[in-house]
Amino acid sequence: MCHNSSNWTEVLPFVLLGIRSAWKEDLQTSSAELVYGEPLRFPGQFIAPSNDHTTGDITTLVTRLRTSLANLTPKPASWHRNSPFYIPRDLKDSSHVFLRQDHVRRPLEPPYSGPHKVVERNPKVYKIIVSGKTVTVSIDRLKPAYLMREADVLPDESAQPAPEVKRTRSGRKVTFPDYYRSQ
């Protein structure tokens, strides 16, 4: 409950551990069990009891601790991923592609530009035409564009005739709906 130490910052974690793991009679549980759903493990529970009676000597304890810490090797931190990214199946056959814009976009700016014509295909990069220039782009920024061929577009017999377009005196184009046309 009370620690007489001038270095209170070193003792504070143990005090908080004691408060969180203290048994509450009215709740019949500890506050840690209420939060985590199971009781906390105390630092003494992580150390397995041993039959070796050298733990009484502080110098041998420190020596054993140093040797065990020296044997620990850190795991290398690597952020490299071996899993491949998603590549659409139709990308290898498409004649046109959309190009993802990898910059901070303005509001309402679309994430992809295009469709752009494919000039050359390689396993990792495509050469496409962007604004009249041939650009080499990684395939992870591309997605296929599905365009309709003109032969696939059939004329619709039930289509209404195009609305009549008139010009005002100032030159503005005005389109009137069907119900304003004279019979």
HELIX and SHEET records of a PDB file:
HELIX    1   1 TRP A    8  SER A   21  1                                  14    
HELIX    2   2 SER A   31  TYR A   36  1                                   6    
HELIX    3   3 PRO A   43  GLN A   45  5                                   3    
HELIX    4   4 HIS A   53  GLY A   56  5                                   4    
HELIX    5   5 ILE A   58  ASN A   71  1                                  14    
HELIX    6   6 ARG A   89  LYS A   92  5                                   4    
HELIX    7   7 ILE A  139  ARG A  141  5                                   3    
HELIX    8   8 GLU A  150  ASP A  152  5                                   3    
HELIX    9   9 ASP A  178  TYR A  180  5                                   3    
SHEET    1   A 2 TRP A  23  LYS A  24  0                                        
SHEET    2   A 2 THR A  29  SER A  30 -1                                        
SHEET    1   B 5 LYS A 133  SER A 138  0                                        
SHEET    2   B 5 VAL A 125  VAL A 130 -1                                        
SHEET    3   B 5 TYR A 112  ARG A 121 -1                                        
SHEET    4   B 5 HIS A  96  ARG A 100 -1                                        
SHEET    5   B 5 LEU A 142  PRO A 144 -1                                        
SHEET    1   C 2 VAL A 165  ARG A 167  0                                        
SHEET    2   C 2 LYS A 173  THR A 175 -1                                        
END                                                                             
